[in-house]
Amino acid sequence: MSYVLAKRELKTPKMLESLGLKVEARRLRHILSDFTFYLNMGRFKVLRLKHGYIEAIVKGLHGEWHAKVNLLNGTFNCTCPHHKFRRALCKHVLLLLELYIFLRNEHKDLELVRGFLETYAGRIF
Ligand SMILES: [Zn+2]
């Protein structure tokens, strides 16, 4: 007998792959490999979730970050240094996109995330 863990396939790397965007799906998969771990360890504290919007506290290894994504007007923000100083689409925002899909998982939500990634893939670094 072995321990059972909830596993799921990541959606956002697949989206980037299908969009043919320049961010290597492999690289993104690496960034997001922690998703299941974060989820199972209760490292996401969702503050607000509605159609096109998610806001949460993400408990990372080096601190707690407050991240939000508005998929309707294409804005995102995170309090981590990577975003604050380099305006990057950081790991926490990517984790939030995965979480948004995980929690809602309707076709229209997938399309919103796909559109967002299409616009901002260049800021994943
Ligand atoms: Zn961040």
py3Dmol code that shows the C-alpha trace and the ligand (Angstrom):
import py3Dmol

protein = """\
ATOM      1  CA  MET A   1       0.000   0.000   0.000  1.00  0.00           C
ATOM      2  CA  SER A   2       1.180   3.498  -0.677  1.00  0.00           C
ATOM      3  CA  TYR A   3       0.126   6.972   0.263  1.00  0.00           C
ATOM      4  CA  VAL A   4      -2.286   8.649  -2.092  1.00  0.00           C
ATOM      5  CA  LEU A   5      -1.855  12.213  -3.230  1.00  0.00           C
ATOM      6  CA  ALA A   6      -4.254  14.321  -5.252  1.00  0.00           C
ATOM      7  CA  LYS A   7      -2.563  14.829  -8.562  1.00  0.00           C
ATOM      8  CA  ARG A   8      -3.757  16.759 -11.512  1.00  0.00           C
ATOM      9  CA  GLU A   9      -2.429  17.807 -14.848  1.00  0.00           C
ATOM     10  CA  LEU A  10      -1.453  21.453 -15.128  1.00  0.00           C
ATOM     11  CA  LYS A  11      -3.585  23.405 -17.562  1.00  0.00           C
ATOM     12  CA  THR A  12      -1.624  26.603 -18.198  1.00  0.00           C
ATOM     13  CA  PRO A  13       1.519  24.995 -19.717  1.00  0.00           C
ATOM     14  CA  LYS A  14      -0.740  23.106 -22.121  1.00  0.00           C
ATOM     15  CA  MET A  15      -2.425  26.370 -23.103  1.00  0.00           C
ATOM     16  CA  LEU A  16       0.878  28.065 -23.858  1.00  0.00           C
ATOM     17  CA  GLU A  17       1.932  25.029 -25.832  1.00  0.00           C
ATOM     18  CA  SER A  18      -1.242  25.095 -27.913  1.00  0.00           C
ATOM     19  CA  LEU A  19      -0.875  28.836 -28.466  1.00  0.00           C
ATOM     20  CA  GLY A  20       2.669  28.296 -29.721  1.00  0.00           C
ATOM     21  CA  LEU A  21       3.962  31.040 -27.451  1.00  0.00           C
ATOM     22  CA  LYS A  22       7.623  31.591 -26.904  1.00  0.00           C
ATOM     23  CA  VAL A  23       7.706  30.607 -23.248  1.00  0.00           C
ATOM     24  CA  GLU A  24       8.852  27.013 -23.234  1.00  0.00           C
ATOM     25  CA  ALA A  25       6.115  24.828 -21.831  1.00  0.00           C
ATOM     26  CA  ARG A  26       8.831  22.868 -20.061  1.00  0.00           C
ATOM     27  CA  ARG A  27      10.027  25.988 -18.270  1.00  0.00           C
ATOM     28  CA  LEU A  28       6.509  26.915 -17.259  1.00  0.00           C
ATOM     29  CA  ARG A  29       5.836  23.386 -16.080  1.00  0.00           C
ATOM     30  CA  HIS A  30       8.879  23.740 -13.867  1.00  0.00           C
ATOM     31  CA  ILE A  31       7.631  27.047 -12.429  1.00  0.00           C
ATOM     32  CA  LEU A  32       4.235  25.502 -11.764  1.00  0.00           C
ATOM     33  CA  SER A  33       5.439  22.127 -10.542  1.00  0.00           C
ATOM     34  CA  ASP A  34       4.711  23.262  -6.996  1.00  0.00           C
ATOM     35  CA  PHE A  35       1.022  23.813  -7.679  1.00  0.00           C
ATOM     36  CA  THR A  36      -0.255  20.521  -6.275  1.00  0.00           C
ATOM     37  CA  PHE A  37       2.071  20.861  -3.302  1.00  0.00           C
ATOM     38  CA  TYR A  38       0.830  24.399  -2.561  1.00  0.00           C
ATOM     39  CA  LEU A  39      -2.747  23.227  -2.942  1.00  0.00           C
ATOM     40  CA  ASN A  40      -2.435  20.143  -0.732  1.00  0.00           C
ATOM     41  CA  MET A  41      -0.452  21.998   1.931  1.00  0.00           C
ATOM     42  CA  GLY A  42      -3.025  24.770   2.236  1.00  0.00           C
ATOM     43  CA  ARG A  43      -0.670  27.447   0.984  1.00  0.00           C
ATOM     44  CA  PHE A  44      -3.390  29.352  -0.867  1.00  0.00           C
ATOM     45  CA  LYS A  45      -5.726  31.598   1.042  1.00  0.00           C
ATOM     46  CA  VAL A  46      -8.376  32.788  -1.399  1.00  0.00           C
ATOM     47  CA  LEU A  47      -9.571  36.277  -0.520  1.00  0.00           C
ATOM     48  CA  ARG A  48     -11.861  36.821  -3.470  1.00  0.00           C
ATOM     49  CA  LEU A  49     -13.014  34.713  -6.383  1.00  0.00           C
ATOM     50  CA  LYS A  50     -15.540  35.651  -9.024  1.00  0.00           C
ATOM     51  CA  HIS A  51     -15.881  35.458 -12.768  1.00  0.00           C
ATOM     52  CA  GLY A  52     -12.674  36.884 -14.238  1.00  0.00           C
ATOM     53  CA  TYR A  53     -11.068  37.703 -10.915  1.00  0.00           C
ATOM     54  CA  ILE A  54      -9.010  35.947  -8.278  1.00  0.00           C
ATOM     55  CA  GLU A  55      -7.176  37.361  -5.314  1.00  0.00           C
ATOM     56  CA  ALA A  56      -5.238  35.295  -2.782  1.00  0.00           C
ATOM     57  CA  ILE A  57      -2.436  35.100  -0.296  1.00  0.00           C
ATOM     58  CA  VAL A  58       0.218  32.665  -1.508  1.00  0.00           C
ATOM     59  CA  LYS A  59       2.446  31.272   1.181  1.00  0.00           C
ATOM     60  CA  GLY A  60       5.788  30.746  -0.499  1.00  0.00           C
ATOM     61  CA  LEU A  61       9.061  29.487   0.891  1.00  0.00           C
ATOM     62  CA  HIS A  62      10.381  33.002   1.461  1.00  0.00           C
ATOM     63  CA  GLY A  63       7.272  34.826   2.556  1.00  0.00           C
ATOM     64  CA  GLU A  64       3.590  35.399   2.050  1.00  0.00           C
ATOM     65  CA  TRP A  65       2.610  37.299  -1.049  1.00  0.00           C
ATOM     66  CA  HIS A  66      -0.630  39.002  -1.898  1.00  0.00           C
ATOM     67  CA  ALA A  67      -1.437  38.363  -5.542  1.00  0.00           C
ATOM     68  CA  LYS A  68      -4.397  39.271  -7.723  1.00  0.00           C
ATOM     69  CA  VAL A  69      -5.371  38.813 -11.331  1.00  0.00           C
ATOM     70  CA  ASN A  70      -8.160  40.548 -13.193  1.00  0.00           C
ATOM     71  CA  LEU A  71      -8.741  38.554 -16.350  1.00  0.00           C
ATOM     72  CA  LEU A  72     -11.384  40.943 -17.625  1.00  0.00           C
ATOM     73  CA  ASN A  73      -9.205  44.037 -17.893  1.00  0.00           C
ATOM     74  CA  GLY A  74      -5.855  42.215 -18.036  1.00  0.00           C
ATOM     75  CA  THR A  75      -4.276  43.594 -14.897  1.00  0.00           C
ATOM     76  CA  PHE A  76      -2.302  41.679 -12.308  1.00  0.00           C
ATOM     77  CA  ASN A  77      -0.329  42.468  -9.221  1.00  0.00           C
ATOM     78  CA  CYS A  78       1.797  40.718  -6.626  1.00  0.00           C
ATOM     79  CA  THR A  79       3.705  41.978  -3.615  1.00  0.00           C
ATOM     80  CA  CYS A  80       6.752  39.755  -4.261  1.00  0.00           C
ATOM     81  CA  PRO A  81      10.039  41.420  -5.357  1.00  0.00           C
ATOM     82  CA  HIS A  82      10.054  39.720  -8.759  1.00  0.00           C
ATOM     83  CA  HIS A  83       6.869  41.512  -9.707  1.00  0.00           C
ATOM     84  CA  LYS A  84       7.391  44.669  -7.668  1.00  0.00           C
ATOM     85  CA  PHE A  85      10.777  45.524  -9.115  1.00  0.00           C
ATOM     86  CA  ARG A  86      10.759  43.823 -12.508  1.00  0.00           C
ATOM     87  CA  ARG A  87       7.058  43.933 -13.339  1.00  0.00           C
ATOM     88  CA  ALA A  88       7.294  40.252 -14.154  1.00  0.00           C
ATOM     89  CA  LEU A  89       4.386  37.881 -14.452  1.00  0.00           C
ATOM     90  CA  CYS A  90       5.710  36.023 -11.426  1.00  0.00           C
ATOM     91  CA  LYS A  91       5.262  32.483 -10.183  1.00  0.00           C
ATOM     92  CA  HIS A  92       2.509  33.554  -7.784  1.00  0.00           C
ATOM     93  CA  VAL A  93       0.368  35.051 -10.522  1.00  0.00           C
ATOM     94  CA  LEU A  94       0.873  31.867 -12.569  1.00  0.00           C
ATOM     95  CA  LEU A  95      -0.121  29.801  -9.546  1.00  0.00           C
ATOM     96  CA  LEU A  96      -3.231  31.948  -9.227  1.00  0.00           C
ATOM     97  CA  LEU A  97      -4.145  31.275 -12.856  1.00  0.00           C
ATOM     98  CA  GLU A  98      -3.872  27.523 -12.216  1.00  0.00           C
ATOM     99  CA  LEU A  99      -5.899  27.943  -9.038  1.00  0.00           C
ATOM    100  CA  TYR A 100      -8.555  29.955 -10.863  1.00  0.00           C
ATOM    101  CA  ILE A 101      -8.959  27.167 -13.419  1.00  0.00           C
ATOM    102  CA  PHE A 102      -8.951  24.546 -10.674  1.00  0.00           C
ATOM    103  CA  LEU A 103     -11.696  26.284  -8.687  1.00  0.00           C
ATOM    104  CA  ARG A 104     -13.939  27.281 -11.567  1.00  0.00           C
ATOM    105  CA  ASN A 105     -13.017  25.093 -14.501  1.00  0.00           C
ATOM    106  CA  GLU A 106     -15.700  26.236 -16.894  1.00  0.00           C
ATOM    107  CA  HIS A 107     -15.063  26.682 -20.573  1.00  0.00           C
ATOM    108  CA  LYS A 108     -15.461  30.474 -20.430  1.00  0.00           C
ATOM    109  CA  ASP A 109     -12.927  30.630 -17.592  1.00  0.00           C
ATOM    110  CA  LEU A 110     -10.406  28.588 -19.533  1.00  0.00           C
ATOM    111  CA  GLU A 111     -10.833  30.991 -22.444  1.00  0.00           C
ATOM    112  CA  LEU A 112     -10.216  33.993 -20.194  1.00  0.00           C
ATOM    113  CA  VAL A 113      -6.972  32.485 -18.906  1.00  0.00           C
ATOM    114  CA  ARG A 114      -5.927  31.554 -22.431  1.00  0.00           C
ATOM    115  CA  GLY A 115      -6.461  35.149 -23.593  1.00  0.00           C
ATOM    116  CA  PHE A 116      -4.558  36.516 -20.616  1.00  0.00           C
ATOM    117  CA  LEU A 117      -1.580  34.243 -21.292  1.00  0.00           C
ATOM    118  CA  GLU A 118      -1.614  35.163 -24.950  1.00  0.00           C
ATOM    119  CA  THR A 119      -1.250  38.829 -23.994  1.00  0.00           C
ATOM    120  CA  TYR A 120       1.258  38.544 -21.174  1.00  0.00           C
ATOM    121  CA  ALA A 121       3.404  35.471 -21.942  1.00  0.00           C
ATOM    122  CA  GLY A 122       6.301  37.811 -22.750  1.00  0.00           C
ATOM    123  CA  ARG A 123       6.456  38.888 -19.130  1.00  0.00           C
ATOM    124  CA  ILE A 124       7.041  35.388 -17.773  1.00  0.00           C
ATOM    125  CA  PHE A 125      10.733  35.368 -16.929  1.00  0.00           C
TER     126      PHE A 125
END
"""
ligand_1 = """\
1
ZN
Zn 4.780 37.165 -7.031
"""
view = py3Dmol.view(width=600, height=400)
view.addModel(protein, "pdb")
view.setStyle({"model": 0}, {"cartoon": {"style": "trace"}})
view.addModel(ligand_1, "xyz")
view.setStyle({"model": 1}, {"stick": {}})
view.zoomTo()
view.show()
